[in-house]
Amino acid sequence: MGFFQRLKEGLMKTSNSISNVFKQTTEIDDDFYDELEETLISADMGFETTEKVIDDLREKVEELGIKDASECKELVMKSLRDQMNVPDNAYCFEDAKTVMLIIGVNGVGKTTSIGKLAAQYKNQGRTVLLAAADTFRAGAIDQLRTWAERSGVDLIAHGEGADPSAVVHDAVQAARARKTNITLIDTAGRLHNKKNLMDELAKMRRVISKEYPECYVETLIVLDGSTGQNALEQARQFSTVTEINGIILTKLDGTAKGGIAVAIQSELNVPVKYIGVGEKIDDLQKFDPDEYINALFSDFDLKSDEEILADEYTNKDE
């Protein structure tokens, strides 16, 4: 199954609810707008983003004289695409000597995302170095070491409980000496209300600036798509204490409400750069807004539990 198909399946619940609004309503009236608004908010698109979409749709319907609700679908899709443009220079760091700080709270998939990116960059012919600066979480260093071995890349690590900035210091010195293309730094699961941890993040950036001033610094925050508006709030809080260049949105595998990618990009003006739909290395890929919106608005046949079970037994027999 290709990545786009897995993405469509992951967003199936959201796409079904959105498609039903256009399928079950023909007349464009206040009830239609109210139902569409409620559906988009329920899909974790956020109030601000939804209001932009509804206001834009009302304007276009009046301007173009549209009478049938089914004709509004493409207009809504275009409105969402306009809010999700990924800038042309979003991935320029891939072609520079880059140090990437990967941040986010515990449990969102930071270390796994780093491992997947390392493998992909290595397969693309780039030299990659990993730095185990999450020295607080038990097992984090061993987890990153496993990914380094699996990906065939080098790892800089100290012992558990070591100073994270000391790890970063050694890593950027090694990267500079070896002329490494991309250095990925795994950081501790920081909570926005933990000042000491945020101070540590600022200290890491100072170390990088001092030891490797000519490198490109890229900060990506990893967010769990299944947490919806909590993910948006995490990104908002982190953005108040550090510059964020992009987002890795993970776990879009069926539990997530797909509108969260739109809300994050629209409300924070920070591009989603990678999305993940599973556990395999190639299940984390660059974010394509057009592909994402197409998946979000795909039509699926709604089946009962009995029909789904019947299909599964049929497939097994085959």
C-alpha positions in Angstrom: 0.0 0.0 0.0 1.4 3.4 -1.0 1.9 6.3 1.3 -1.0 8.3 -0.1 -3.4 5.3 0.3 -2.2 4.9 4.0 -2.8 8.6 4.5 -6.3 8.4 3.0 -7.1 5.5 5.3 -5.7 7.3 8.3 -7.9 10.3 7.6 -11.0 8.2 6.7 -13.1 9.2 9.7 -12.5 12.9 9.1 -13.1 12.6 5.3 -16.3 10.7 5.8 -17.8 13.3 8.1 -16.8 16.2 5.8 -18.0 14.4 2.7 -21.4 13.7 4.3 -22.1 17.4 4.7 -21.9 17.9 0.9 -23.7 14.6 0.1 -26.6 15.1 2.4 -27.3 18.7 1.8 -28.4 20.4 -1.4 -29.6 23.8 -0.4 -27.1 26.5 0.6 -28.6 28.1 3.7 -27.6 28.9 7.3 -28.2 25.3 8.3 -25.6 24.2 5.7 -23.0 26.7 6.9 -23.7 25.7 10.5 -23.3 22.0 9.8 -20.1 22.6 7.8 -18.7 24.8 10.5 -19.5 22.2 13.2 -18.0 19.4 11.2 -14.7 21.3 10.5 -14.3 22.3 14.2 -15.0 18.7 15.2 -12.2 17.6 12.8 -9.8 19.7 14.9 -9.5 22.4 12.3 -9.8 25.0 15.0 -12.2 27.9 15.4 -10.0 30.6 13.8 -9.3 28.4 10.7 -12.9 27.3 10.4 -14.1 30.9 10.5 -11.7 31.8 7.7 -13.0 29.0 5.6 -16.7 29.7 6.2 -16.3 33.5 5.6 -14.4 32.8 2.4 -17.0 30.3 1.2 -19.9 32.7 1.9 -18.1 35.4 -0.1 -17.4 33.0 -3.1 -21.0 31.6 -3.1 -22.4 35.1 -3.4 -19.9 36.2 -5.9 -20.3 33.2 -8.2 -24.0 32.7 -7.7 -23.7 29.1 -6.5 -27.0 27.4 -5.6 -26.0 23.8 -5.0 -24.1 22.8 -1.8 -22.2 20.1 -3.7 -20.5 22.8 -5.7 -19.0 24.2 -2.5 -16.6 21.3 -1.9 -13.9 22.5 -4.4 -14.2 26.0 -3.0 -13.6 24.7 0.6 -10.6 22.6 -0.6 -9.1 25.7 -2.3 -9.6 27.8 0.8 -7.7 25.2 2.9 -4.9 24.9 0.3 -4.4 28.6 0.4 -3.8 28.4 4.2 -1.4 25.5 3.9 1.3 26.6 1.4 4.7 25.2 2.2 7.3 27.8 1.2 9.7 27.0 -1.6 12.7 27.2 0.8 11.2 24.9 3.5 13.7 22.1 2.9 16.8 24.2 2.0 18.5 22.8 5.1 18.8 19.5 3.4 21.5 21.0 1.1 23.4 22.8 3.8 25.6 21.8 6.7 22.7 21.6 9.2 22.2 20.9 12.8 18.6 19.9 13.6 17.1 20.3 17.0 14.1 18.0 17.4 11.9 19.1 20.3 8.5 18.3 21.8 6.9 16.6 24.8 7.4 13.0 25.8 5.5 10.4 23.9 5.0 12.2 20.6 7.5 10.1 18.7 10.6 12.3 18.7 13.3 9.6 18.8 11.4 7.4 16.3 11.1 10.4 13.9 14.8 11.1 14.2 15.6 7.5 13.3 13.3 7.6 10.3 14.8 10.9 9.1 18.3 9.6 9.6 17.6 6.5 7.5 16.1 8.6 4.7 18.9 11.2 4.6 21.5 8.4 4.6 19.7 6.6 1.7 19.7 9.9 -0.2 23.5 10.0 0.0 23.9 12.4 2.9 26.2 12.0 5.8 24.3 11.9 9.1 25.2 12.2 12.8 22.8 11.6 15.7 23.2 13.2 19.1 21.6 11.7 22.2 20.9 14.9 24.2 17.8 13.4 25.8 19.7 12.2 28.9 16.8 12.3 31.3 14.4 9.7 30.0 15.3 6.2 30.9 16.1 4.2 27.7 16.2 7.2 25.4 19.9 6.8 24.6 19.6 3.1 24.0 16.6 3.7 21.7 18.5 6.3 19.7 21.6 4.0 19.5 19.3 1.2 18.1 18.1 3.6 15.4 21.7 4.7 14.6 22.8 1.1 14.1 19.7 0.3 12.0 20.3 3.4 9.8 24.0 2.9 9.6 24.9 6.4 11.0 27.2 7.5 13.8 26.0 8.5 17.3 27.4 10.9 19.9 26.2 10.0 23.4 27.2 10.4 27.0 25.8 8.5 30.0 22.3 8.8 31.4 21.9 11.9 33.4 24.8 13.8 31.6 24.6 17.4 30.7 22.6 17.6 27.5 24.5 20.7 26.3 27.8 18.8 26.7 26.4 16.2 24.3 25.5 18.9 21.9 29.0 20.4 22.2 30.7 17.2 21.3 28.2 16.5 18.5 28.6 19.8 16.7 32.4 19.7 17.1 32.4 16.2 15.5 30.0 17.3 12.8 32.1 20.3 11.9 35.3 18.3 11.9 33.8 15.5 9.7 31.9 18.0 7.5 28.7 16.1 8.2 25.7 17.1 6.1 23.0 16.7 8.8 23.2 16.4 12.6 20.0 15.4 14.3 19.8 16.2 18.1 17.3 14.3 20.2 16.2 16.5 23.1 14.3 15.7 26.3 10.5 15.8 26.4 10.1 19.4 27.5 6.9 20.8 28.9 6.3 24.4 28.2 5.8 25.2 31.9 9.2 23.7 32.9 11.4 26.8 32.9 14.6 24.9 33.6 14.1 22.6 30.6 13.4 25.5 28.3 16.5 27.2 29.7 18.4 24.1 28.7 17.1 24.3 25.2 18.3 27.9 24.9 21.7 26.8 26.2 21.9 24.2 23.5 21.3 26.8 20.8 24.1 29.0 22.3 26.5 26.1 22.2 25.7 25.4 18.6 26.1 29.1 17.7 29.5 29.2 19.5 31.0 25.9 18.3 29.5 25.8 14.8 28.5 29.3 13.8 28.5 28.6 10.0 26.0 25.8 10.2 22.3 26.1 9.4 20.1 25.5 12.5 16.7 23.9 11.9 14.3 23.4 14.8 11.4 21.0 14.3 8.7 20.3 16.8 7.2 16.8 16.8 3.5 16.7 17.6 1.1 13.8 18.0 -1.7 14.3 15.5 -4.1 12.1 17.6 -4.0 14.7 20.4 -5.8 17.3 18.3 -6.0 20.8 19.9 -3.5 19.8 22.6 -0.9 19.5 19.8 -1.7 23.0 18.6 -1.4 24.3 22.1 2.0 22.6 22.6 3.3 24.2 19.3 1.9 27.6 20.4 3.6 27.4 23.8 6.9 26.2 22.4 6.9 29.0 19.8 6.9 31.6 22.6 10.2 30.5 23.9 12.1 29.3 20.8 12.0 29.8 17.0 10.3 26.8 15.3 11.1 26.3 11.6 8.7 23.4 11.0 6.5 20.6 12.4 6.6 16.8 12.2 3.1 15.6 12.7 3.0 11.9 13.7 0.3 9.2 14.3 -2.1 10.2 11.5 -3.1 6.5 11.4 -6.9 6.5 12.1 -7.2 8.0 15.5 -6.3 11.5 14.5 -8.8 14.2 13.4 -7.1 15.3 10.2 -8.0 19.0 10.4 -5.2 19.6 13.0 -2.6 19.9 10.3 -4.6 22.7 8.7 -5.1 24.5 12.1 -1.5 24.4 13.1 -0.2 25.8 9.8 -3.0 28.4 9.5 -3.0 29.7 13.1 0.8 29.5 13.8 2.1 30.2 10.4 4.6 27.4 10.9 4.7 24.9 8.0 4.1 21.2 8.6 7.2 19.6 6.9 6.8 15.9 7.6 3.9 13.7 8.4 3.8 10.1 9.7 1.2 7.5 9.2 2.8 4.4 10.7 5.8 2.7 12.2 7.9 1.8 9.1 10.8 4.0 8.0 9.0 5.2 4.9 5.8 6.0 6.9 7.3 9.4 7.6 7.4 11.6 4.5 7.5 15.2 3.4 4.2 17.0 3.7 2.4 17.7 0.5 -0.6 20.1 1.1 -2.4 19.1 -2.1 -2.1 15.4 -1.3 -3.2 16.0 2.2 -6.3 18.0 1.2 -7.2 15.5 -1.4 -7.0 12.7 1.3 -9.0 14.8 3.7 -11.8 15.2 1.1 -11.7 11.7 -0.3 -15.1 9.9 -0.6 -15.3 6.6 1.3 -18.2 4.2 1.5 -19.5 4.1 5.0 -19.8 0.4 6.0 -21.4 -1.2 9.0 -19.2 -3.3 11.4 -20.9 -6.4 9.9 -19.9 -5.4 6.4 -16.3 -4.7 7.4 -16.0 -8.1 9.1 -17.5 -9.8 6.0 -14.9 -8.1 3.8 -12.1 -9.2 6.1 -13.2 -12.9 6.0 -13.6 -12.6 2.2 -10.0 -11.3 1.9 -8.7 -14.1 4.1 -10.4 -16.7 2.0 -8.9 -15.2 -1.1 
